[in-house]
């Protein structure tokens, strides 16, 4: 069970990284198309260096700090983007008209 869970987490991690790498390579083909292996290596090194402090003596404190502080702004950003998307696609006037009808 533990090995299966670990494998699933690794696959999810690689899928997320691959989507970021592919998106950047597609957006900027003149920079990353010929040097994709070096770009992937750079992304992996940045991820490794970003996760390295969590393995030190203060790693538990860093993980707790990140889970307490960084979740709220990210959640607020997602909610803000959803509100903007709904008002953009649905229209603010129609939304006000439909809510005042009830």
Beta strands, then each sheet from edge to edge (+ up, - down):
end
